[in-house]
Amino acid sequence: MKILAFGDIHGDIKQAQKLAEKAENENVDLVIICGDITYGEMSVSGIVGPFAKKKKKVILIPGNHETIATADFLAELYGATNLHGYSIKYRDIGFFGAGGANIGLFQLSENEIYGLLKKGFEGIKDSKKKIMITHVHPEGTLMEKFSDIFEGSRGLRKAVESFKPDFLLCSHVHEAEGLEEKIGKTRVINVGKKGKIIEI
């Protein structure tokens, strides 16, 4: 499976169009949006639509710049899936996720982050490969060191160590875009605004 994952687009329509072209040119099976689709709930148009036009399957989660309701609205409008607290299977790969963050306009507590991921994991725990999708990054990672403002999430760290997904895709810290590291066997990738192609 070939995936194009990105986040932190903050209403940038031109970048969404560029990424939709990339998704088509690279013939990806799935597009994943790791939150901060909007900038403070503004500018929702033209972000998910370009991928829908190219008939790409889209999974998304809210960041800390939009509500769950906005993510639900965009998912429903464009036939995408809001993975916040849920799971989905494609072929033998299980995806589960939680949006929001431990800081910002739409905050979640650490217990809420862990609880949502636990709930999602239950639906895909028998999958051959598991991919966790979040907006925030885990505590104790290199990504955390790129920002004095955005602390990593303790709840997410606990979830990674408990559920041991093959991949964790996140964004949130703009300065850490493209950074890859490992927590145990889990490959942690900050996909960023430019996006990342992942082959599984």
Steps between C-alpha positions, in 0.01 A plus 500: 500500500618849412396790724536877475484652848516866599380745765514866607363628171307778680265582213773523231296417187800515264689247710194273509483511120873422475461205733196373307711508181773309685246242620389447141850495349628259765183289464447479875235271648422724795537862615536572874457850646653530850300801619524880492304500178380855575643805671288551812185356336529737203558406135355149478431511127731357236705276730338155482314560170806472269563143622133405464505630141789265427301215657749445781399336828557748783544442874516812715508608862452843657804691626498763772373760250162342424223326688397137464176635348698674222695180430170307492349757264796481259501120513128479427513762226780326309440134587812487717543330841552692823712257702477692830445224759425244229668242280478379144652211305633510145616162374692355797607838641323650801486876551398664828535852628425799716506865402535811711797571725599575857526872413324754277146598410352153537681322780467143622628363829769232498244246623264592215779456240591158639133396534415592140801308368415198716144502365627517141763230555236251618349500150822412317714312754499184285624682187830389349630859495383783723524872431423758768403848381517802731550871480720541806840332547602271789682614812874432516565520125738710290195683362432636846844667502414705189251711694495676837121541472371157394562231758473143385201299620536259793172330406626440146835368625314254724282393202804440275671292769178305577372433147834488312374616157734454203468870415394818676425786260470847657570868428439795741863621539561680170875527562531119527348436156637183340668379819498123556587318820413180684325410822570130543399343168266789410618728220392854593475749211416871510342521156474881485341730246705380202380144558670165506459193281497181708504153346386203704 
